[in-house]
C-alpha cells in the first residue's frame, strides 16, 4: 500500500476514528485504526464491538491496500507532523510514515483478526444537526454515570411522526427535550420507535456532527443486535443500543404548576456557586422563595456558613426547598434564556416537597417557547 494525503485532512480523520475507542482494552487489536486505500481515496475505521467510527477522505493512492495500526499512536503522530503532504507506504509488517523531513516506522497489526465494521441499515430519518447537538448537551448531563444500572446510563431517543424526543435520568433528576424529525417517506409506527443510546457516545456524536447541517439516523435490528448509526459529512458513527426497559419517567412531569418563581438565570447560577463554596461534598443548599425574593443558605460545617439574597418574582405560596447545587447548576446551564422558571410540584405529604421543575423563561412575564424541561428531586430538609 502506498499513498499521499493532505496532513490536516489525515490528522482530522485519524482523530475522529480514535475518539470513541476505549482508553484501555483487553484486546490490543481493538485499539487499532483500519486504513483502506483504494482508487477513490482512503477509508479509516475503528470498532470495539460496541461503537464504530468510519470516515472517507481524498488521497492520491499509488498502491491500494489495507493496513491496521495503533490508533492513538498514529493520531498523536499525525497531529504533530510538519506542514507538508503525508506519505505512507507499507513493507511486510511495517508502516513508513513520512512528512517533510520527519519519518516514522510503525508495526502493523494483523488485519485478518480485526472484526468486521457493522453494516448500516436504511435511513430512519434526518435531524437538524445544530438542534440535535444542543438537545444532546442539554439532556445527557442527567444520565447516570453508575454502570451498576446500565439502562439509565443512556439517553432514550423516542421517534414519533414529526418529532424526536430525548430523555435521560439518574433517578435524582430527569431531562427532556423535543426536536424536529424528518422521517421522509418512511412510515412511523403509531407507537414511538425507541433507541437507548449510551450517553457518552451520543455526546461525541453531538460534538462531532453539530455543524453538519443535517444528520442521517438509522435504527436497525440485525442478528439480535440492535444498532443505531449517525452519518454526516462522509463520517459515520454506529453504536449498539443498551438493552433493557427505560423507566417511564415522562409521567413524573406535571401538566400544570401554579406555584413558581421567575429568576434571572445568570444571577441564580452565580449566587449558587458562591454560597456553595462553604458546603461539604454532597451537601445541599437551602433555597427560600418568598414575595421579597430568593434567599440561598449554606449551613456548611462549623467553620463556615454562607447566605445570599437575589431578586425573584414568586407566584403562589412561599416555598423552601433543599437542592444539590451541582444538579441545579446542570439544569440552569441547559436553560438558554435570560430568565428561568422554577416551579414547585406538590406531593400527598404536605411536609415533603415535590420535584422542582426547571424551564426557560423569555422574560419576567413570558414563559419560554422551547421544549426543554428538567425535573430535580429535592433533598429532605433538615429542620
N, C-alpha and C positions, 0 to 999 in steps of 0.2 A: 504494500500500500504506500502511495506517495501523493501528497497534495500540498497546496499552498493556500493560505487563508488570511484574511484581514485580522490583525491582532485583537482589536477591540471587539469585533463580532465574535471571534472564537472565545475570548475570555468571558464575555457575557453568556454565551451558550453553555460553556462548561460550568459556570457559576450557577446558572439555572438548573442544570441537570443534577448537581450535587446538593442543592439547597435542602431537599426533603429527605436526604439519606440520614439514617441514624448516626449519632456520633460514635457509637460502639456497636459492633455486630459480632455474633458468634461465628458467622460465616464471612471470612475476609473477602470472598469473591463478590459479595453483595455491596461492598464499598466501592466497586468499580464503576467506571463510565464506559459504555459501549459506543464506539465510534464506527459508523458505517460510511464508507466513501463510495460514491457511485457517480455516474455521469451527470446527475442533477445537482450534486453537491454533497453535503455531509448531513447525517442524522446522528444526533447524540442522545443517548438514552440512559436511564438508571432505573432500577427496580429492586425492591427489598421484600417482595411477596405481598406487601400491603399497599405501598404507594409507588407510582411510577411517574417519571418525568421524561418528556421527549420533545426535542426541538430540531428544526431543519434550518440550515444556513447555506449560503452560497460559498463555493470554494472552487479553485482550479485543481481538478483531480487528474493526475497523470496515470496513476495505477489504482484501480478500485480495490477495495478490501475491507476487512472488518478486524478491529482490534479492541481489546478490553484492557483498561489501565486504571490504576488507583485514582479515584475521582478527586478527593480533596487535595492530593499532592499536585495533580495536574491543574486544578483550579488555582492553587497558590502560585504555581509557576507561571501560568497564563496571565495572572493578574500583575505580575512583576516584570514581564518581558519588555524590552525596549520598543520604541515606536517604529516598528518595521513589520513587513509581512512574516507570518509564521510558516515555517516549512516543517512538515512531519513526514517521516519515512520509517518503514519497519524493515527489520532484517532478522530473520529467525524469531527469537522470542524477545527481541529488544526494539525499543521505540526511540528514534532520534528526533528530538525537538530542537530546532534552531531558529533564531530570530536575531538579525543583526549579527553582532559578534558573540552573542550568548548561545550556549549549546548544552543540552541535557540529554542523558541517556536513561531511559526508564525500562523496567522489566514489564513485559505484558503478562496478562493473566489468561488462563485457559478459556477461550470463548465458548467452547463446547459445553462447559459446565454451567454457563450462565443461563438463568431462567428466561423463558420467552416473555417478551413485553406484552401486557394484556391488549387484546383487540377491543376496539371501541364499537359500541352498537350504534344504531341510528340516533340522530339528534332528537332529543325530547323537547327542547325548547331553547329560547335565547333570552338573556337578561342584559339590561344596560350595565356596562362594566363599572362605571363610576358609582352608580347607585348600589350595585351589588357589593362592591368593596366597602362602601360606607356602612351598609347594613351589617356585614360580617363583623366589622370593627366594633359596632355598637352592641351586637348580641353575644359574640363569642366570649367576651370578658366574663359573662355569667356562667359559662360552662365549668364543670368541676375539673379539678386537676388531680383528683384522687383516683388512681387506676383500680382501686378495690371495687368500684362500681362503674364499669366501662360505659354503661348505657347513658350516663349523664356527663361523660367527658366529650360528648359530641354536640353538634348543632343539628337540630331536626329541621330538614327542609320539607315544606309542605306545598305541593303544587296543586293549584286549582285552575279554573278556566283561564283567567287573565292575571293571576297573581301568584307570587312565590312568598310563602311565609317562612321566617327564620325564628326558631325558638331554642333557648338554652336555659339550663338551670343547674344549680349545685345544691339544691334543697333549701338554701337560705335566701335565694333571690331568683327571679325569673325575668328574662329579657325577651321581648318580641318585636319583630319589625316585618312589615309587608312591603314588597316592591313589585314592579310590573314584570309580567311573564308573557312571552310570546311563544305559544305552542305551535304556531304555523297551522298546517293542515292536520296535525296530529290531534285526534280527539282525546280530550281529557276525561277520565272516568268520573262518575258522579262523586265517588269518594276521593279524598285527596291522595295523590301519589306522594309517598313519603320516602325520604332518604336520610339516614342518620350518619352524618359525616364527622370524622374526628376534627375537633375544633382547631388543633394546630395546623392540620392540612388546609382547612378552609381559610384560615388566616393568611397562610402563604399564598394561596390562590388569589385572595383579595388583593394582597400587596403586589403580586406579580402581574395580574391582569387588570388592575384598577384603571389604567389609561388606554385600554384596548378598544374602546368604542362599544363593542358587544362581546359577550362570552357565550359560546355554544355549550349547552349542558346535555349530557347523555346519561340516562339511568338505565342500566341493563342488568339482567339476571341470566347467568350462564353457568352451567355445571355446579349448581348450588352455591355459586359465588356472586353476590350482589355487588355491583360496581358502579361508580359514578365517574364521569370524565368531564373535564373543563378544557375548552380549546379556544385559543385566540392567537393571532399573530404568529402562526406556524409553530405554536407551542401547545403541548397537551399535558395535563396532569390527571392521573387516574388514582382513585383510592377505593379500597374495599370499604363497604359500609359496615358500621357497627351493628352486630346482631342483638336483638332484644327489643322489648317494648318500651318506648319513651313514655315517661309518666304524663298523664293528661293534665298538664299544668295550666293550659289556657283557661280552664274553668275557674281558676283561682282569681282571675281578673274580674272586678266588679263592673257592672254595666254603667252604673251612675254612682258618683260620690258627691255628697252635698257639703262635706266638711273638708276644706282645703286651704292652703296658704300659697300665695304667689311671692316668690323671692327672686332677687337678681342672682343669676346663676354664678357669675364670677365672684360676687361678694360672698355667697354661701360656700363656694369652693375654698376661697382664701381664708375665711373665718374657721372653717372646719380644719384646714391644715394647721393653722396657728394654734388653736385650742387643743388639738390632738397631740401636740408636741410633748405634753406632760403625761400622756397616757402610757400605761404599761401595755405590753403586747397583748392583742386580742381583747382589750378592754373597749367599752363602748362610750360614746358621748351622749349626753342628755340634751335634747332639743325641746325647748318650751315655747310653744306658739301661743301668743296672746294678742288681744286687739292692739297692744302697744308695740308689737314686733316679735322678733325671734331672739331668744337667748340660748347660747350654747354654753354648756358647763362640762368640765372635765374634773372629776374628783381626783383622779391620778393617784399618786402614792402619798405618803405622809410628807414627803419632801416638796411636792409641787401640786398646785391646783391652778386652774385657769377658767376664765369665762369671757364671753364677748356677746354684745348685742348688735343686731343688724335689723334693717327695715324689713318688714313682711306685711302683706295685706291678708288678713285672715277672714275667711268666710265660714261661718258655723261656730262650733264650740271651741273653747280653749283646749289645747291638746299638748300632752307631754309624751315624747317617745324617746327611747334609747336605741341608738343605731351604731353599728360598727363604722367608723369613719371611712375606711378604705372601700367598703362595699357601697357606701353612699357616694363617695367620690367617683367610683367606676360608673355609676348611673348618671351623675351630673356631667361627667366628661363626655358622655354619649349624647347629651341633650344639646343640639346645635342651635340654641336660641338664647336671646339676651336674658329672658326670664324663664323660670322653671315653676311648674305647679307641683306642690307636694300635697297629695290627697291622703286622707286618713280613713281607712275602712274600719268597719265595726266587727266585733265578734259577739257571740251569745253571752260571753262573760264580760260584764262591764269593767272589770279590773284588769282584763287582758287586752291590750291594744291589737288591732288587726294589722295586716301588712300595709306598708306605706307605698303609695303608687307615685312614681316619678314620670312626668310627661312634659313636653315642651310647652312654652307659653310665648306667643309672639310679642305681646305687650302686657302691661299690668292688667288690662281688661280682656284681652283677646287670647283664647286658647290656641295652641299650635295646631297646624294642619297636617303634620306628619303622623306616621303610624307607630312611632317608637314608644314602647311602654316598658317600664322597669319596675317590678314589684319586689319590695325588700321586707323581709320579716324582721320586726324589731326585737331587741333583746328584752327580757323581762326587767322591769325597772326595779332597782334596789332602793327600797323606800327607807 
